[in-house]
Amino acid sequence: MRDFFVAAAANVAAGCVLWLLRLLSARILTRKRKRPSGKTHR
């Protein structure tokens, strides 16, 4: 039964990490969108 619990814990941990990465990427994208430096520099 230990293997099952270990697999479940790993699954939950991976899901949390993916969720955090999505939040971080979304924040970075919003920050980049707020500062349109690329358009000004061309």
mmCIF file of the N, C-alpha and C atoms, coordinates in Angstrom:
data_MODEL
# 
_entry.id   MODEL 
# 
loop_
_atom_site.group_PDB 
_atom_site.id 
_atom_site.type_symbol 
_atom_site.label_atom_id 
_atom_site.label_alt_id 
_atom_site.label_comp_id 
_atom_site.label_asym_id 
_atom_site.label_entity_id 
_atom_site.label_seq_id 
_atom_site.pdbx_PDB_ins_code 
_atom_site.Cartn_x 
_atom_site.Cartn_y 
_atom_site.Cartn_z 
_atom_site.occupancy 
_atom_site.B_iso_or_equiv 
_atom_site.pdbx_formal_charge 
_atom_site.auth_seq_id 
_atom_site.auth_comp_id 
_atom_site.auth_asym_id 
_atom_site.auth_atom_id 
_atom_site.pdbx_PDB_model_num 
ATOM 1   N N  . MET A 1 1  ? 0.838  -1.218 0.000   1.00 0.00 ? 1  MET A N  1 
ATOM 2   C CA . MET A 1 1  ? 0.000  0.000  0.000   1.00 0.00 ? 1  MET A CA 1 
ATOM 3   C C  . MET A 1 1  ? 0.865  1.258  0.000   1.00 0.00 ? 1  MET A C  1 
ATOM 4   N N  . ARG A 1 2  ? 2.114  1.115  0.438   1.00 0.00 ? 2  ARG A N  1 
ATOM 5   C CA . ARG A 1 2  ? 2.975  2.308  0.493   1.00 0.00 ? 2  ARG A CA 1 
ATOM 6   C C  . ARG A 1 2  ? 3.172  2.891  -0.907  1.00 0.00 ? 2  ARG A C  1 
ATOM 7   N N  . ASP A 1 3  ? 3.364  2.027  -1.888  1.00 0.00 ? 3  ASP A N  1 
ATOM 8   C CA . ASP A 1 3  ? 3.590  2.515  -3.261  1.00 0.00 ? 3  ASP A CA 1 
ATOM 9   C C  . ASP A 1 3  ? 2.421  3.381  -3.716  1.00 0.00 ? 3  ASP A C  1 
ATOM 10  N N  . PHE A 1 4  ? 1.210  2.956  -3.389  1.00 0.00 ? 4  PHE A N  1 
ATOM 11  C CA . PHE A 1 4  ? 0.028  3.724  -3.816  1.00 0.00 ? 4  PHE A CA 1 
ATOM 12  C C  . PHE A 1 4  ? 0.056  5.122  -3.202  1.00 0.00 ? 4  PHE A C  1 
ATOM 13  N N  . PHE A 1 5  ? 0.345  5.187  -1.891  1.00 0.00 ? 5  PHE A N  1 
ATOM 14  C CA . PHE A 1 5  ? 0.378  6.496  -1.224  1.00 0.00 ? 5  PHE A CA 1 
ATOM 15  C C  . PHE A 1 5  ? 1.500  7.368  -1.791  1.00 0.00 ? 5  PHE A C  1 
ATOM 16  N N  . VAL A 1 6  ? 2.646  6.761  -2.055  1.00 0.00 ? 6  VAL A N  1 
ATOM 17  C CA . VAL A 1 6  ? 3.782  7.513  -2.617  1.00 0.00 ? 6  VAL A CA 1 
ATOM 18  C C  . VAL A 1 6  ? 3.412  8.068  -3.985  1.00 0.00 ? 6  VAL A C  1 
ATOM 19  N N  . ALA A 1 7  ? 2.765  7.249  -4.805  1.00 0.00 ? 7  ALA A N  1 
ATOM 20  C CA . ALA A 1 7  ? 2.364  7.703  -6.146  1.00 0.00 ? 7  ALA A CA 1 
ATOM 21  C C  . ALA A 1 7  ? 1.348  8.834  -6.030  1.00 0.00 ? 7  ALA A C  1 
ATOM 22  N N  . ALA A 1 8  ? 0.405  8.706  -5.106  1.00 0.00 ? 8  ALA A N  1 
ATOM 23  C CA . ALA A 1 8  ? -0.613 9.754  -4.931  1.00 0.00 ? 8  ALA A CA 1 
ATOM 24  C C  . ALA A 1 8  ? 0.051  11.054 -4.475  1.00 0.00 ? 8  ALA A C  1 
ATOM 25  N N  . ALA A 1 9  ? 0.974  10.959 -3.527  1.00 0.00 ? 9  ALA A N  1 
ATOM 26  C CA . ALA A 1 9  ? 1.665  12.156 -3.033  1.00 0.00 ? 9  ALA A CA 1 
ATOM 27  C C  . ALA A 1 9  ? 2.457  12.814 -4.162  1.00 0.00 ? 9  ALA A C  1 
ATOM 28  N N  . ALA A 1 10 ? 3.131  11.998 -4.969  1.00 0.00 ? 10 ALA A N  1 
ATOM 29  C CA . ALA A 1 10 ? 3.910  12.543 -6.090  1.00 0.00 ? 10 ALA A CA 1 
ATOM 30  C C  . ALA A 1 10 ? 2.976  13.227 -7.082  1.00 0.00 ? 10 ALA A C  1 
ATOM 31  N N  . ASN A 1 11 ? 1.813  12.634 -7.318  1.00 0.00 ? 11 ASN A N  1 
ATOM 32  C CA . ASN A 1 11 ? 0.847  13.224 -8.247  1.00 0.00 ? 11 ASN A CA 1 
ATOM 33  C C  . ASN A 1 11 ? 0.396  14.590 -7.743  1.00 0.00 ? 11 ASN A C  1 
ATOM 34  N N  . VAL A 1 12 ? 0.034  14.665 -6.462  1.00 0.00 ? 12 VAL A N  1 
ATOM 35  C CA . VAL A 1 12 ? -0.428 15.937 -5.884  1.00 0.00 ? 12 VAL A CA 1 
ATOM 36  C C  . VAL A 1 12 ? 0.689  16.974 -5.941  1.00 0.00 ? 12 VAL A C  1 
ATOM 37  N N  . ALA A 1 13 ? 1.912  16.563 -5.596  1.00 0.00 ? 13 ALA A N  1 
ATOM 38  C CA . ALA A 1 13 ? 3.046  17.497 -5.609  1.00 0.00 ? 13 ALA A CA 1 
ATOM 39  C C  . ALA A 1 13 ? 3.272  18.026 -7.025  1.00 0.00 ? 13 ALA A C  1 
ATOM 40  N N  . ALA A 1 14 ? 3.229  17.132 -8.013  1.00 0.00 ? 14 ALA A N  1 
ATOM 41  C CA . ALA A 1 14 ? 3.438  17.560 -9.407  1.00 0.00 ? 14 ALA A CA 1 
ATOM 42  C C  . ALA A 1 14 ? 2.345  18.542 -9.818  1.00 0.00 ? 14 ALA A C  1 
ATOM 43  N N  . GLY A 1 15 ? 1.105  18.262 -9.422  1.00 0.00 ? 15 GLY A N  1 
ATOM 44  C CA . GLY A 1 15 ? 0.000  19.166 -9.769  1.00 0.00 ? 15 GLY A CA 1 
ATOM 45  C C  . GLY A 1 15 ? 0.211  20.544 -9.153  1.00 0.00 ? 15 GLY A C  1 
ATOM 46  N N  . CYS A 1 16 ? 0.632  20.575 -7.889  1.00 0.00 ? 16 CYS A N  1 
ATOM 47  C CA . CYS A 1 16 ? 0.863  21.872 -7.227  1.00 0.00 ? 16 CYS A CA 1 
ATOM 48  C C  . CYS A 1 16 ? 1.982  22.631 -7.938  1.00 0.00 ? 16 CYS A C  1 
ATOM 49  N N  . VAL A 1 17 ? 3.057  21.935 -8.287  1.00 0.00 ? 17 VAL A N  1 
ATOM 50  C CA . VAL A 1 17 ? 4.190  22.587 -8.968  1.00 0.00 ? 17 VAL A CA 1 
ATOM 51  C C  . VAL A 1 17 ? 3.735  23.160 -10.310 1.00 0.00 ? 17 VAL A C  1 
ATOM 52  N N  . LEU A 1 18 ? 2.966  22.373 -11.067 1.00 0.00 ? 18 LEU A N  1 
ATOM 53  C CA . LEU A 1 18 ? 2.486  22.850 -12.377 1.00 0.00 ? 18 LEU A CA 1 
ATOM 54  C C  . LEU A 1 18 ? 1.598  24.074 -12.187 1.00 0.00 ? 18 LEU A C  1 
ATOM 55  N N  . TRP A 1 19 ? 0.734  24.037 -11.151 1.00 0.00 ? 19 TRP A N  1 
ATOM 56  C CA . TRP A 1 19 ? -0.167 25.172 -10.896 1.00 0.00 ? 19 TRP A CA 1 
ATOM 57  C C  . TRP A 1 19 ? 0.648  26.424 -10.558 1.00 0.00 ? 19 TRP A C  1 
ATOM 58  N N  . LEU A 1 20 ? 1.676  26.259 -9.707  1.00 0.00 ? 20 LEU A N  1 
ATOM 59  C CA . LEU A 1 20 ? 2.517  27.405 -9.330  1.00 0.00 ? 20 LEU A CA 1 
ATOM 60  C C  . LEU A 1 20 ? 3.249  27.943 -10.557 1.00 0.00 ? 20 LEU A C  1 
ATOM 61  N N  . LEU A 1 21 ? 3.756  27.048 -11.400 1.00 0.00 ? 21 LEU A N  1 
ATOM 62  C CA . LEU A 1 21 ? 4.466  27.489 -12.609 1.00 0.00 ? 21 LEU A CA 1 
ATOM 63  C C  . LEU A 1 21 ? 3.520  28.275 -13.509 1.00 0.00 ? 21 LEU A C  1 
ATOM 64  N N  . ARG A 1 22 ? 2.277  27.820 -13.620 1.00 0.00 ? 22 ARG A N  1 
ATOM 65  C CA . ARG A 1 22 ? 1.305  28.539 -14.463 1.00 0.00 ? 22 ARG A CA 1 
ATOM 66  C C  . ARG A 1 22 ? 1.057  29.931 -13.901 1.00 0.00 ? 22 ARG A C  1 
ATOM 67  N N  . LEU A 1 23 ? 0.934  30.034 -12.575 1.00 0.00 ? 23 LEU A N  1 
ATOM 68  C CA . LEU A 1 23 ? 0.696  31.350 -11.960 1.00 0.00 ? 23 LEU A CA 1 
ATOM 69  C C  . LEU A 1 23 ? 1.893  32.265 -12.228 1.00 0.00 ? 23 LEU A C  1 
ATOM 70  N N  . LEU A 1 24 ? 3.105  31.741 -12.023 1.00 0.00 ? 24 LEU A N  1 
ATOM 71  C CA . LEU A 1 24 ? 4.309  32.562 -12.233 1.00 0.00 ? 24 LEU A CA 1 
ATOM 72  C C  . LEU A 1 24 ? 4.401  33.011 -13.688 1.00 0.00 ? 24 LEU A C  1 
ATOM 73  N N  . SER A 1 25 ? 4.174  32.098 -14.619 1.00 0.00 ? 25 SER A N  1 
ATOM 74  C CA . SER A 1 25 ? 4.261  32.450 -16.049 1.00 0.00 ? 25 SER A CA 1 
ATOM 75  C C  . SER A 1 25 ? 3.204  33.495 -16.389 1.00 0.00 ? 25 SER A C  1 
ATOM 76  N N  . ALA A 1 26 ? 2.007  33.360 -15.827 1.00 0.00 ? 26 ALA A N  1 
ATOM 77  C CA . ALA A 1 26 ? 0.937  34.331 -16.107 1.00 0.00 ? 26 ALA A CA 1 
ATOM 78  C C  . ALA A 1 26 ? 1.345  35.703 -15.577 1.00 0.00 ? 26 ALA A C  1 
ATOM 79  N N  . ARG A 1 27 ? 1.926  35.747 -14.381 1.00 0.00 ? 27 ARG A N  1 
ATOM 80  C CA . ARG A 1 27 ? 2.350  37.044 -13.817 1.00 0.00 ? 27 ARG A CA 1 
ATOM 81  C C  . ARG A 1 27 ? 3.441  37.668 -14.680 1.00 0.00 ? 27 ARG A C  1 
ATOM 82  N N  . ILE A 1 28 ? 4.389  36.861 -15.131 1.00 0.00 ? 28 ILE A N  1 
ATOM 83  C CA . ILE A 1 28 ? 5.479  37.382 -15.975 1.00 0.00 ? 28 ILE A CA 1 
ATOM 84  C C  . ILE A 1 28 ? 4.905  37.923 -17.281 1.00 0.00 ? 28 ILE A C  1 
ATOM 85  N N  . LEU A 1 29 ? 3.948  37.199 -17.864 1.00 0.00 ? 29 LEU A N  1 
ATOM 86  C CA . LEU A 1 29 ? 3.343  37.646 -19.132 1.00 0.00 ? 29 LEU A CA 1 
ATOM 87  C C  . LEU A 1 29 ? 2.622  38.974 -18.919 1.00 0.00 ? 29 LEU A C  1 
ATOM 88  N N  . THR A 1 30 ? 1.894  39.090 -17.809 1.00 0.00 ? 30 THR A N  1 
ATOM 89  C CA . THR A 1 30 ? 1.164  40.340 -17.556 1.00 0.00 ? 30 THR A CA 1 
ATOM 90  C C  . THR A 1 30 ? 2.161  41.480 -17.357 1.00 0.00 ? 30 THR A C  1 
ATOM 91  N N  . ARG A 1 31 ? 3.276  41.204 -16.675 1.00 0.00 ? 31 ARG A N  1 
ATOM 92  C CA . ARG A 1 31 ? 4.281  42.261 -16.471 1.00 0.00 ? 31 ARG A CA 1 
ATOM 93  C C  . ARG A 1 31 ? 4.858  42.702 -17.815 1.00 0.00 ? 31 ARG A C  1 
ATOM 94  N N  . LYS A 1 32 ? 5.156  41.743 -18.686 1.00 0.00 ? 32 LYS A N  1 
ATOM 95  C CA . LYS A 1 32 ? 5.719  42.083 -20.003 1.00 0.00 ? 32 LYS A CA 1 
ATOM 96  C C  . LYS A 1 32 ? 4.696  42.880 -20.819 1.00 0.00 ? 32 LYS A C  1 
ATOM 97  N N  . ARG A 1 33 ? 3.430  42.510 -20.714 1.00 0.00 ? 33 ARG A N  1 
ATOM 98  C CA . ARG A 1 33 ? 2.398  43.215 -21.483 1.00 0.00 ? 33 ARG A CA 1 
ATOM 99  C C  . ARG A 1 33 ? 2.251  44.650 -20.995 1.00 0.00 ? 33 ARG A C  1 
ATOM 100 N N  . LYS A 1 34 ? 2.420  44.856 -19.688 1.00 0.00 ? 34 LYS A N  1 
ATOM 101 C CA . LYS A 1 34 ? 2.283  46.216 -19.143 1.00 0.00 ? 34 LYS A CA 1 
ATOM 102 C C  . LYS A 1 34 ? 3.397  47.128 -19.669 1.00 0.00 ? 34 LYS A C  1 
ATOM 103 N N  . ARG A 1 35 ? 4.577  46.560 -19.911 1.00 0.00 ? 35 ARG A N  1 
ATOM 104 C CA . ARG A 1 35 ? 5.703  47.380 -20.398 1.00 0.00 ? 35 ARG A CA 1 
ATOM 105 C C  . ARG A 1 35 ? 6.014  47.020 -21.851 1.00 0.00 ? 35 ARG A C  1 
ATOM 106 N N  . PRO A 1 36 ? 5.416  47.673 -22.818 1.00 0.00 ? 36 PRO A N  1 
ATOM 107 C CA . PRO A 1 36 ? 5.694  47.372 -24.240 1.00 0.00 ? 36 PRO A CA 1 
ATOM 108 C C  . PRO A 1 36 ? 7.023  47.965 -24.679 1.00 0.00 ? 36 PRO A C  1 
ATOM 109 N N  . SER A 1 37 ? 8.135  47.461 -24.107 1.00 0.00 ? 37 SER A N  1 
ATOM 110 C CA . SER A 1 37 ? 9.456  48.013 -24.443 1.00 0.00 ? 37 SER A CA 1 
ATOM 111 C C  . SER A 1 37 ? 9.881  47.545 -25.838 1.00 0.00 ? 37 SER A C  1 
ATOM 112 N N  . GLY A 1 38 ? 9.507  46.329 -26.221 1.00 0.00 ? 38 GLY A N  1 
ATOM 113 C CA . GLY A 1 38 ? 9.906  45.800 -27.528 1.00 0.00 ? 38 GLY A CA 1 
ATOM 114 C C  . GLY A 1 38 ? 9.376  46.660 -28.664 1.00 0.00 ? 38 GLY A C  1 
ATOM 115 N N  . LYS A 1 39 ? 8.137  47.128 -28.554 1.00 0.00 ? 39 LYS A N  1 
ATOM 116 C CA . LYS A 1 39 ? 7.555  47.936 -29.631 1.00 0.00 ? 39 LYS A CA 1 
ATOM 117 C C  . LYS A 1 39 ? 8.297  49.272 -29.767 1.00 0.00 ? 39 LYS A C  1 
ATOM 118 N N  . THR A 1 40 ? 8.681  49.872 -28.641 1.00 0.00 ? 40 THR A N  1 
ATOM 119 C CA . THR A 1 40 ? 9.349  51.174 -28.699 1.00 0.00 ? 40 THR A CA 1 
ATOM 120 C C  . THR A 1 40 ? 10.757 51.017 -29.296 1.00 0.00 ? 40 THR A C  1 
ATOM 121 N N  . HIS A 1 41 ? 11.473 49.947 -28.887 1.00 0.00 ? 41 HIS A N  1 
ATOM 122 C CA . HIS A 1 41 ? 12.836 49.752 -29.404 1.00 0.00 ? 41 HIS A CA 1 
ATOM 123 C C  . HIS A 1 41 ? 12.819 49.329 -30.876 1.00 0.00 ? 41 HIS A C  1 
ATOM 124 N N  . ARG A 1 42 ? 11.812 48.490 -31.232 1.00 0.00 ? 42 ARG A N  1 
ATOM 125 C CA . ARG A 1 42 ? 11.746 47.942 -32.592 1.00 0.00 ? 42 ARG A CA 1 
ATOM 126 C C  . ARG A 1 42 ? 13.001 47.115 -32.861 1.00 0.00 ? 42 ARG A C  1 
# 
